[in-house]
Amino acid sequence: MKAIMLMFDSLNRRMLPPYGCDWVHMPNFQRLAARTAVFDNSYVGSMPCMPARREIHTGRYNFLHRSWGPMEPFDDSMPELLKNNGVCTHLVTDHYHYWEDGGATFHNRYSSYEFVRGQEGDSWKGVVEKIAVPENINPKWKQQDWVNRECFNSEEKMPQAQTFTLGLEFLRRNHASDNWFLTIETFDPHEPYFSQQEYKDLYPHDYTGPVFDWPAYRQVTETPEQVQHCRYESAALHSMCDAYLGKLLDTMDELNMWDDTMLIVNTDHGFLLGEHDWWAKMVQPFYNEVAHTPLFIWDPRSAVQGEHRQSLVQTIDLAPTLLDYFGVATPADMQGVALRETIAHDTPVREAGLLGIHGGHVNVIDGRYIYMRAPVSAENEPLFEYTLMPTHMRSMFQVKELQSIELAEPFSWTKGCRTMKIPARNAYSKSHNFGTLLFDQQNDYLQEHPLTDPEVEERMVAHLIRLMHDSDAPAEQYERLGLVG
């Protein structure tokens, strides 16, 4: 058995032609849809980047217990389980968060891995003197990003291009062998929306404003012209992603791989491009632009192609799907479900699912409605981190954060391990300001008109509490949300 997972970061469903977009140039995604089962109701679970990747490894929600952080000693890792069962697992990626403290334990779960450097603010090329950077570039990492961009003066030098070159090199070398799983993971089309001119030329428009391809995580303050320009810049990078998807499909055609190779094309989440008057993700509730994700799967066992699937699926289902494909038992702690029968027959795997970010809204979706439960107080407390690996995204926990450590009793999925219980940073304390929201996805997909429907809300709260129980959520999460656990 052989499998490929091609993962784009921040791939926007609403910009893909198979999901109805008629203005973004992405012919290879149309080609992909004709060869795969297309999932119309795929949603995130834990947000954002590394929490989503933890779900891809572990097949379980983690945002109720932990913010951005590494794999834990008690975690089941799908690539490692495959490796331990005789499957060669190889990762090719330019996702630079693997280099940082909060992502440092993921790539070593694979048999082997290759890194490409230089995306976004990756601490890569060293320049002592400051260089001039346009004003409208996201200020937090703009200096390092502009240094990195100087190295990408041609397409073949860009990280995405290098990542695909290495991934296709693996396929050409190993396509005739059996028992391997390849992950090709590119940071694109994550912001900043830096692409070569040929992709920008696909979206001609009059614009004389400042450089603007990297919006900050905040409300929109730019002019409508700047917002539209940023959307075109994003579209250009999406088109570059489409071109490299085409190279993968060409290679699979050339090497006759479709008869014995699973292909999964997925993402971790989407991105707001001015919708709801917001940029980005994480601060505001997870509207569909962020939470509703594209997913394409080719399974040679059923050979379903060109068909859409309506069943509600989530990121947690990817690990069990790949384990099932290779005949490896799914660990009891995984909450996801193998999608073999969903691909073949649209067999449902869940009635409802959770999604959210640690300390933010806790959301539940049932395929029609989404219920976004906000913290009941502006203080957003109590809230704790449960971990044996005290790192944030780019740093260790500060010494002052560790002064009030307690040992928690084991959770049902920590294999008897007691974790540290550490008071959490209230990074998403503004969640309370948005309030609790209920939307009818069927009649209000753009989520512009919150519902007041006590009967539906009662049903969604019941789903929420049941799924939190199933996840062995900490007691304080119920208190924080004003729920009876």
C-alpha positions in Angstrom: 0.0 0.0 0.0 1.1 3.6 -0.7 -0.3 6.9 0.3 0.3 10.6 -0.3 -1.0 13.4 1.8 -0.6 16.8 0.1 -1.3 19.5 2.7 -1.6 23.2 1.9 -1.7 25.7 4.8 -4.6 28.1 4.9 -6.1 26.8 1.6 -9.4 28.8 1.2 -12.3 26.6 0.2 -14.2 29.5 -1.2 -11.4 30.2 -3.7 -11.6 26.7 -5.2 -13.6 26.1 -8.4 -14.8 22.6 -7.2 -16.6 24.5 -4.4 -18.2 27.0 -6.7 -15.6 29.8 -7.1 -15.7 31.2 -10.6 -12.9 33.8 -10.6 -9.7 32.2 -9.2 -7.6 30.4 -11.8 -7.1 26.9 -10.5 -7.7 24.3 -13.2 -5.8 21.5 -11.5 -8.1 21.6 -8.5 -10.9 20.9 -11.0 -8.9 18.1 -12.4 -8.3 16.8 -8.8 -12.1 16.9 -8.1 -12.7 14.8 -11.2 -10.3 12.1 -9.8 -11.4 12.1 -6.1 -14.3 12.1 -3.6 -14.9 15.8 -2.8 -16.0 16.4 0.8 -18.6 19.2 1.1 -18.8 19.2 4.9 -15.3 19.0 6.1 -14.5 21.1 9.2 -11.5 22.0 11.3 -11.2 20.7 14.9 -8.4 22.3 16.9 -7.0 25.6 15.7 -4.6 26.8 14.4 -1.5 25.3 12.7 0.2 23.0 15.2 -3.0 22.1 17.1 -4.4 21.0 13.7 -1.2 18.9 13.0 -1.5 17.3 16.4 -5.0 16.2 15.4 -3.6 14.8 12.1 -1.2 12.7 14.2 -3.4 11.8 17.1 -6.9 11.7 15.7 -8.4 13.5 18.6 -9.4 17.0 19.7 -6.8 18.8 21.8 -8.0 22.4 22.1 -9.9 21.8 25.3 -6.7 20.9 27.2 -3.9 22.6 25.4 -3.0 25.6 23.2 -0.3 25.6 20.6 2.3 23.0 21.6 4.3 20.0 20.6 3.4 16.3 20.6 3.2 14.9 24.1 4.8 11.7 25.4 1.5 9.9 25.7 0.2 11.0 22.3 -0.5 8.4 19.6 1.2 9.5 16.4 -0.2 8.1 13.1 3.1 8.5 11.2 4.9 6.8 14.0 2.4 4.0 14.3 2.8 3.4 10.6 6.6 3.5 11.0 6.5 1.0 13.8 4.4 -1.3 11.6 6.8 -1.4 8.7 5.6 1.5 6.7 8.2 4.1 5.5 6.9 7.5 6.4 8.5 10.5 4.9 7.8 14.2 5.4 8.8 17.0 3.0 7.8 20.5 4.3 8.6 24.2 4.3 6.3 24.8 7.3 8.8 26.6 9.4 6.9 26.2 12.7 8.4 22.7 12.9 11.7 24.4 13.6 10.3 26.3 16.6 9.9 25.2 20.2 6.1 24.6 19.9 6.5 22.2 16.9 9.7 20.5 17.5 8.4 17.0 18.3 6.3 16.4 15.2 8.7 15.7 12.4 10.7 13.1 14.4 7.7 10.9 14.4 8.3 10.1 10.7 10.9 7.7 9.4 12.7 10.5 7.6 12.1 14.2 6.7 13.3 17.0 4.6 13.0 20.8 5.4 12.9 23.8 3.1 13.6 27.1 4.8 12.6 30.7 4.4 8.8 31.0 4.6 7.2 34.0 6.4 9.3 35.1 9.4 11.4 32.0 9.5 14.6 32.8 11.4 16.7 31.8 8.4 19.1 34.3 6.7 21.0 36.5 9.1 21.4 40.2 8.4 22.8 42.5 11.0 21.8 45.9 9.6 18.1 46.7 9.3 16.7 46.9 5.8 13.9 49.0 4.4 10.5 47.3 4.5 7.2 48.7 3.2 4.9 50.1 5.8 1.9 47.8 5.2 3.8 44.5 5.8 2.7 42.8 9.0 5.0 44.4 11.5 5.8 41.4 13.8 8.0 39.5 11.4 8.4 41.8 8.5 12.1 42.4 8.8 13.0 38.7 8.7 10.5 38.0 6.0 11.9 40.8 3.8 15.4 39.4 4.2 14.1 35.9 3.3 12.3 37.2 0.2 15.5 38.5 -1.2 16.6 34.9 -1.7 13.5 34.1 -3.8 14.1 36.1 -7.0 13.0 33.2 -9.2 10.2 30.6 -8.9 12.4 27.6 -8.6 14.1 29.1 -5.5 10.8 29.6 -3.7 10.0 27.3 -0.8 6.9 25.8 -2.3 8.7 25.0 -5.5 11.6 23.4 -3.6 9.2 21.4 -1.4 7.4 19.9 -4.4 10.7 19.1 -6.2 11.8 17.1 -3.2 8.4 15.4 -2.9 8.4 14.4 -6.5 11.9 13.2 -6.2 10.7 10.8 -3.5 8.0 9.5 -5.8 10.3 8.9 -8.7 12.7 7.0 -6.5 10.2 5.0 -4.6 7.0 4.6 -6.7 7.8 1.0 -7.5 8.3 0.1 -3.9 5.5 -0.8 -1.4 4.6 0.3 2.1 5.2 4.0 2.2 3.4 7.2 3.2 4.6 10.5 1.9 3.5 13.9 3.3 4.1 16.9 1.1 3.3 19.9 3.2 3.7 23.5 1.9 3.2 26.6 4.0 1.5 28.3 0.9 -1.0 29.8 0.4 -0.6 31.0 4.0 0.1 34.7 4.2 2.3 36.6 3.2 0.9 36.4 -0.3 4.3 36.4 -2.0 4.3 35.0 -5.5 6.0 35.5 -8.9 4.7 38.0 -11.4 3.2 35.4 -13.8 0.6 34.4 -11.1 -0.2 38.1 -10.3 -0.8 38.7 -14.0 -3.8 36.3 -13.8 -5.6 39.0 -11.8 -5.0 42.4 -13.6 -6.5 45.3 -11.6 -5.9 49.0 -11.2 -4.1 49.5 -7.9 -1.7 52.3 -6.9 -1.7 51.8 -3.1 1.1 50.6 -0.9 2.5 47.0 -0.9 -0.1 45.0 0.9 0.1 41.2 0.8 0.2 40.4 4.5 -2.7 41.6 6.7 -2.4 41.7 10.4 -4.7 39.7 12.7 -7.2 42.4 13.4 -10.3 44.2 12.2 -10.2 45.7 8.7 -9.0 49.3 8.6 -7.9 49.4 5.0 -9.7 50.9 2.0 -11.9 48.7 -0.2 -9.3 49.0 -2.9 -6.6 47.7 -0.5 -8.8 44.8 0.6 -9.5 43.8 -3.0 -5.8 44.0 -3.9 -5.0 41.7 -1.0 -7.6 39.2 -2.2 -6.0 39.2 -5.6 -2.6 38.7 -4.0 -4.0 35.7 -2.2 -5.6 34.4 -5.4 -2.2 34.6 -7.1 -0.6 32.5 -4.5 -3.5 30.0 -4.6 -2.9 29.8 -8.4 0.7 28.9 -7.7 -0.4 26.2 -5.4 -2.7 24.9 -8.2 0.2 24.8 -10.6 2.3 22.6 -8.3 -0.7 20.4 -7.5 -0.8 19.9 -11.3 2.9 18.7 -11.2 1.9 16.1 -8.6 -1.1 14.9 -10.6 1.1 14.7 -13.8 3.6 12.6 -11.9 1.0 10.2 -10.6 -0.3 9.9 -14.2 3.1 9.3 -15.6 4.1 6.7 -13.1 0.7 4.9 -13.2 0.2 5.4 -9.4 -3.6 5.6 -9.2 -4.3 1.9 -9.0 -2.4 1.4 -5.7 -1.8 4.9 -4.1 -4.2 6.8 -1.9 -4.2 10.6 -2.3 -5.4 13.0 0.3 -5.4 16.8 -0.4 -6.3 18.8 2.6 -5.6 21.9 4.7 -5.5 22.9 8.3 -7.9 25.9 8.1 -8.9 28.9 6.0 -8.5 32.6 6.4 -10.6 35.7 6.5 -9.9 38.2 3.7 -12.1 41.0 5.0 -15.2 39.1 5.4 -17.1 40.0 8.6 -14.8 43.1 8.6 -11.9 41.0 9.9 -8.6 39.7 8.7 -7.1 36.3 9.4 -8.2 33.9 12.2 -8.1 33.2 16.0 -9.4 36.5 17.4 -12.9 36.3 16.1 -15.3 33.3 16.1 -14.5 30.7 13.6 -16.7 31.6 10.7 -17.0 29.4 7.7 -14.2 31.2 5.8 -11.9 29.7 8.4 -13.6 26.6 9.7 -15.1 25.0 6.6 -12.3 23.3 4.8 -11.7 21.7 1.4 -10.9 18.0 1.4 -10.3 15.6 -1.5 -9.6 11.9 -1.2 -8.8 9.2 -3.7 -9.0 5.7 -2.3 -8.0 3.0 -4.9 -10.0 0.4 -3.0 -13.3 2.0 -4.0 -12.0 4.1 -6.9 -14.7 6.7 -6.3 -14.0 9.8 -8.4 -15.9 12.9 -9.4 -18.5 12.5 -6.6 -19.3 14.8 -3.7 -19.8 13.6 -0.1 -22.1 15.3 2.3 -21.2 13.5 5.6 -19.7 15.7 8.3 -16.0 14.9 8.6 -13.1 16.6 10.5 -9.4 16.7 10.7 -9.4 14.0 13.4 -10.6 11.5 10.8 -7.4 11.6 8.8 -5.3 9.5 11.1 -7.8 6.6 11.4 -8.3 6.8 7.6 -4.6 6.3 6.9 -4.2 3.6 9.6 -7.1 1.7 8.2 -5.7 2.0 4.7 -2.4 0.4 5.8 -4.2 -2.2 8.0 -2.9 -0.8 11.3 -5.2 -0.9 14.2 -6.7 2.5 15.4 -5.7 3.2 19.0 -8.7 3.4 21.4 -7.8 7.1 22.3 -8.4 8.3 18.7 -11.8 10.0 18.4 -11.8 10.2 14.6 -13.3 7.6 12.3 -11.8 5.9 9.2 -13.5 7.4 6.1 -13.3 4.3 3.9 -17.1 3.8 3.8 -17.8 7.5 3.7 -15.6 7.8 0.6 -17.3 4.7 -1.0 -20.9 5.3 0.0 -21.1 8.6 1.9 -21.7 6.7 5.2 -22.0 9.1 8.1 -19.3 9.0 10.8 -20.8 11.5 13.4 -23.9 13.3 14.3 -22.0 16.4 15.5 -18.4 17.6 15.9 -16.4 20.1 18.1 -14.1 22.8 16.9 -12.3 25.7 18.5 -9.1 27.2 20.0 -7.8 26.9 23.5 -9.4 29.7 25.5 -11.8 30.8 22.7 -15.3 29.9 21.7 -16.1 26.2 22.0 -18.1 25.4 18.9 -20.3 22.5 17.9 -21.6 21.7 14.4 -24.1 19.2 13.2 -24.0 19.6 9.5 -26.7 22.3 9.4 -26.3 24.5 12.5 -23.2 25.8 14.2 -23.3 26.9 17.8 -20.5 29.1 19.1 -20.4 29.1 22.9 -18.6 32.1 24.3 -17.0 32.5 27.8 -19.5 33.8 30.2 -17.1 36.5 31.7 -14.7 38.9 30.2 -12.0 37.4 32.5 -12.3 34.1 30.5 -11.5 32.1 33.6 -10.7 29.5 34.9 -8.4 28.2 32.2 -5.4 25.9 32.4 -2.8 24.3 30.1 -2.4 20.5 30.6 1.0 19.4 29.3 4.3 17.7 30.0 5.9 19.8 27.3 5.7 23.5 28.4 6.4 25.4 25.3 4.5 28.1 23.4 4.8 28.7 19.7 8.3 30.3 19.7 9.4 30.0 23.3 9.5 28.0 26.5 7.0 28.8 29.1 8.3 31.7 31.1 9.6 31.0 34.6 6.9 33.2 36.1 4.2 31.1 34.3 5.6 28.0 36.0 5.4 29.2 39.6 1.8 27.9 40.2 2.2 24.4 38.7 0.0 21.7 40.0 -0.1 18.0 39.0 -3.4 17.1 37.4 -5.0 13.6 37.7 -4.6 11.6 34.5 -7.1 12.1 31.7 -8.7 9.2 30.0 -6.2 9.5 27.0 -2.9 10.3 28.8 -2.3 6.6 29.5 -2.0 7.0 33.2 0.3 10.0 33.1 -0.4 13.0 35.3 0.2 16.3 33.5 1.2 19.7 34.7 -1.7 22.0 35.2 -0.5 25.5 34.5 -2.6 28.7 34.5 -3.1 29.7 30.9 -2.5 33.0 29.2 -5.9 34.5 28.3 -4.9 35.1 24.7 -8.5 34.9 23.5 -10.2 36.8 26.3 -12.0 39.0 23.7 -14.1 35.9 22.8 -16.6 37.1 25.5 -17.2 40.3 23.6 -18.5 38.5 20.5 -21.0 36.6 22.6 -22.6 33.2 22.0 -23.8 32.8 18.4 -26.0 30.3 16.6 -26.2 30.1 12.8 -28.3 28.1 10.3 -25.7 27.1 7.7 -28.3 26.0 5.3 -30.1 29.3 5.1 -27.3 31.7 6.1 -24.0 30.2 5.0 -22.3 33.6 5.2 -23.3 33.7 8.8 -24.7 37.2 8.7 -27.9 36.7 10.7 -27.5 35.0 14.2 -30.5 32.9 15.2 -32.5 33.1 18.4 -34.1 29.7 18.6 -34.2 28.1 22.1 -35.1 24.7 20.8 -32.2 24.5 18.4 -29.9 25.9 21.0 -30.9 23.4 23.6 -30.2 20.6 21.1 -26.8 22.0 20.2 -25.9 22.5 23.9 -26.7 18.8 24.4 -24.3 17.9 21.6 -21.7 20.2 23.0 -21.8 18.7 26.5 -21.8 15.2 25.2 -18.8 15.8 23.0 -16.9 17.6 25.8 -17.6 14.6 28.0 -16.4 12.2 25.3 -13.2 14.3 25.2 -12.8 14.2 29.0 -12.8 18.0 29.0 -11.4 19.6 32.2 -14.1 20.6 34.7 -13.2 24.3 34.4 -14.1 24.4 30.7 -17.7 23.9 31.7 -17.4 26.6 34.3 -15.8 29.0 31.8 -18.6 28.5 29.3 -21.4 28.5 31.9 -22.4 24.9 31.2 -23.5 22.2 33.6 -20.9 19.4 33.1 
